[in-house]
Amino acid sequence: MKLAVLLAALTLTLAGCSGWHEQAGVGECAKQVDVNGTSVNMAEVDCSSDEAVYRVSSRERRTMCPTGDYLDESSGRSRKTGGTRYCYVLNVREGDCLKATNQYFQRVACGTGTRKVTKVVDGTSDRSLCAGNDSRTYSQPMKTICITN
């Protein structure tokens, strides 16, 4: 009986039905697993995919993300280690259209109700570059993203 339960759990895990998702590493891309959830839940995805709206910029132990507008996810919390915090930056290009859902952005076709990425500036973190439009700035890596409303 115990062996049958163990085999069933292993089968579900291997089939991807367990709710566990491969965590992206620094520099890798991620997608939101549940855009309607109240907590951040990300899974690794190929950076060439339209789902790859975020990129892991850093993993922090028991600290906050660097200065900026990071989407952050905590995992593996325990009293002893404090867990790991994954810090995500937007992985977008000029001309991409986005839809905001809860704390996430999703890449979508441009149209009514979408927001457009108008400028991506690597090497600087400066909201004034966005001339009053919505902006996301990051200190690691240094980046400014301008988004029209």
Phi and psi in degrees as a GROMACS rama.xvg file:
@    title "Ramachandran Plot"
@    xaxis  label "Phi"
@    yaxis  label "Psi"
@TYPE xy
-62.4364  -37.4213  LYS-2
-64.9046  -38.6814  LEU-3
-65.057  -41.4175  ALA-4
-65.2227  -43.3865  VAL-5
-61.7134  -44.6179  LEU-6
-64.6536  -38.5908  LEU-7
-64.8219  -43.3388  ALA-8
-64.2669  -41.1035  ALA-9
-64.4686  -41.7737  LEU-10
-62.0984  -44.7331  THR-11
-62.8952  -40.5655  LEU-12
-64.0289  -47.2614  THR-13
-66.3235  -28.9827  LEU-14
-82.1793  -6.22833  ALA-15
84.5778  16.5942  GLY-16
-96.1435  5.14059  CYS-17
-85.0541  -11.5165  SER-18
89.6202  -6.61696  GLY-19
-88.0596  139.722  TRP-20
-128.869  146.29  HIS-21
-62.7338  124.892  GLU-22
-82.7424  131.672  GLN-23
-71.8518  147.44  ALA-24
-94.1838  173.475  GLY-25
-57.4639  130.092  VAL-26
89.5876  -14.1827  GLY-27
-90.3634  163.201  GLU-28
-99.3583  160.289  CYS-29
-143.727  158.003  ALA-30
-124.026  156.082  LYS-31
-76.5084  135.944  GLN-32
-83.9937  -41.2631  VAL-33
-138.5  99.1496  ASP-34
-68.642  -18.069  VAL-35
-92.1631  -6.62685  ASN-36
-72.6918  161.886  GLY-37
-91.5662  -12.7167  THR-38
-114.662  156.792  SER-39
-76.3389  128.428  VAL-40
-139.98  106.88  ASN-41
-117.221  155.093  MET-42
-136.856  149.859  ALA-43
-64.3979  142.448  GLU-44
-148.281  152.27  VAL-45
-60.6923  134.941  ASP-46
-64.253  -18.3425  CYS-47
-83.3182  -7.5894  SER-48
-76.0104  145.487  SER-49
-63.1795  -21.4607  ASP-50
-74.8957  -14.3373  GLU-51
-80.3584  70.6718  ALA-52
-85.5298  -15.1843  VAL-53
-127.011  153.753  TYR-54
-132.256  137.708  ARG-55
-73.8332  118.704  VAL-56
-94.5797  -28.8484  SER-57
-161.931  159.872  SER-58
-120.754  125.843  ARG-59
-116.116  141.696  GLU-60
-99.102  119.17  ARG-61
54.3695  22.9839  ARG-62
-133.338  171.425  THR-63
-82.6638  168.035  MET-64
-66.7459  160.434  CYS-65
-58.6231  171.326  PRO-66
-61.7535  128.433  THR-67
149.716  -173.096  GLY-68
-97.8759  45.555  ASP-69
-69.3699  145.981  TYR-70
-90.4122  126.118  LEU-71
-123.888  147.838  ASP-72
-130.072  131.307  GLU-73
-104.983  141.776  SER-74
-145.447  158.242  SER-75
65.2851  33.4721  GLY-76
-66.2222  134.964  ARG-77
-152.845  159.178  SER-78
-63.2145  -34.7295  ARG-79
-73.8355  -46.8782  LYS-80
-98.3613  -24.0119  THR-81
80.5454  -7.9744  GLY-82
82.1147  -175.511  GLY-83
-122.297  139.03  THR-84
-112.284  123.478  ARG-85
-95.3579  129.456  TYR-86
-111.47  119.884  CYS-87
-110.304  136.627  TYR-88
-108.141  155.73  VAL-89
-64.3456  136.466  LEU-90
-110.075  77.5865  ASN-91
-130.642  164.093  VAL-92
-122.726  158.749  ARG-93
-57.0629  134.74  GLU-94
97.1801  -16.2769  GLY-95
-63.9902  145.11  ASP-96
-109.578  141.659  CYS-97
-128.027  153.771  LEU-98
-125.735  128.572  LYS-99
-86.1011  127.879  ALA-100
-135.251  114.716  THR-101
53.0955  -128.104  ASN-102
-88.4168  -1.1422  GLN-103
-102.372  158.692  TYR-104
-110.859  142.415  PHE-105
-118.087  141.653  GLN-106
-80.0834  127.193  ARG-107
-137.387  170.613  VAL-108
-68.7662  143.07  ALA-109
-66.5389  141.393  CYS-110
172.622  -167.471  GLY-111
-60.4559  133.885  THR-112
83.951  5.81882  GLY-113
-103.466  164.377  THR-114
-118.216  143.423  ARG-115
-112.906  136.376  LYS-116
-77.0009  114.656  VAL-117
-98.9646  -21.825  THR-118
-156.805  138.304  LYS-119
-129.552  117.386  VAL-120
-118.776  111.91  VAL-121
-83.4034  147.501  ASP-122
91.9538  -1.1551  GLY-123
-148.135  149.874  THR-124
-124.355  90.4422  SER-125
-146.565  105.727  ASP-126
-60.4446  -28.1321  ARG-127
-64.1873  -18.1852  SER-128
-66.8673  -15.4731  LEU-129
-96.461  4.53366  CYS-130
45.9217  46.6883  ALA-131
88.3569  -10.771  GLY-132
-74.1012  168.616  ASN-133
-61.3196  146.271  ASP-134
-142.283  156.17  SER-135
-127.639  125.947  ARG-136
-122.51  146.896  THR-137
-136.944  146.42  TYR-138
-99.6553  -16.3667  SER-139
-144.804  100.855  GLN-140
-73.5918  155.825  PRO-141
-63.71  121.612  MET-142
-159.768  144.275  LYS-143
-125.634  132.086  THR-144
-124.299  125.268  ILE-145
-103.535  134.988  CYS-146
-133.327  127.6  ILE-147
-80.2006  151.444  THR-148
